[in-house]
Amino acid sequence: QVHLVESGGGLVQPGGSLTLSCAASGNTLNFFTIAWFRQAPGKERELLATMNRSGGDTYTSDSVRERFTVSRDNPKSTTYLQIKDLKPEDTGVYYCRVGLEWGQGTQVTVSS
């Protein structure tokens, strides 16, 4: 079973940037497709981005494509979500998913 640990969230001013990390235990990341989700307050969890095992095929939601970038470092067993030009509507809990396992979530709050 893969154990995921997320980090990198926090309070950011509008226009700022963040990089979220999701580390998978046991050097197992390379076996799985990865995905990042966001759950805004009062809303359903939404898919933001995915990346296949090799990193050669990605999907990013139209709503965030210009500002969000998913990546993975298989030797480090870590996936990243880079977010730039943060907006208040980006506020929420961000989750990574590796295979069928979910991270614990990391809170991102965008506010001045």
N, C-alpha and C positions, 0 to 999 in steps of 0.2 A: 504494500500500500504506500502510495506517495504521500508524503507530508509536505505541505506548502506553508511558507512563512512570507507574508507580505510586509512591505515597509515603504516609506517614502511619502506618505500622506501628511497633511498638515493644513495650516491656515495660510492662505496666499492672497495677495491683493490681485484685483483684476488686472489682466495683462501680464501676470507673472507666469512662471514655468515650474513644472515639477517633473520628476522622473520616479515613477512607481516601480518597485522591484518585487519579484515573486521568486523565491528560491525553493527548489524542489529537493527533497532529501534523496540520498543514495545515488546521486549522479544519474538520475533516471529521465531527465527532461527530454533527452534526444529520442525517447521512444514514443512521445506523445505529441499530438496537436495541442496547441495552447490557445486560450481565449481570454479576453478581458471583458468584463461587464461593469456596468454602473447601475446603482440603485439610488435614484434621487428621492428626497423626502416625499412620501405619499404616492410614489410611483412604482411601477413594476420594474424589475431588473431588466436592463436592456443590453443587448450585445453591442460592443464597441469595435472589437477587432479580433481576428484570428490569424494564426500562422501555422503552417504545416510543419512536419518534423524537421525538414531540412532548412526551413526558412525561405524556400524559394517561391512559396505561394502564400499570399496574404490577402486578407479582406479587411477593409475598414469601413465602418458605417458612413454613409453619405453625410450624416449630420456632424461628424467630427473629422472627416478625412483631411481637411486642410490643417488641422492642428494636432492631431494625435498620430503617434507612430509606435507601432509594436515591433519589438525585436526580441531576439533570443541569443543567448550565449550558451550553447550546449556544454562545452567543457566546464563552465561554471555552474551548469544546471540552473540557470536563472533566466527569467524572461522579464522584459521591461516594457513599460508604457510611458513614452515621453509625451508630455502635454505642454503645449505652448499657448500663449495668449489666452490664459484662463479667463473664464467668464463666470458670473454668479450662478448661471444655470448649470455649470459643471459641478456644483456642489453635490456631494453624495458619497456613498460608500462604494469603493472600487474593489472588485473581486477578480482574481485570476482563477482560471480553471485549467488544469493539466489532466488530460484524459477525462476521467469522470470525477476527479477530486477537486474540491474547492478550497481556495485560501480563506483565511479568516476575515478578510476585508480590511481595507484601510480607508480612513475618513479623509476626504478632501473638502475643505471649506474655502470658498472664494468670496472674500468680503473685504471692503475697505474699512 
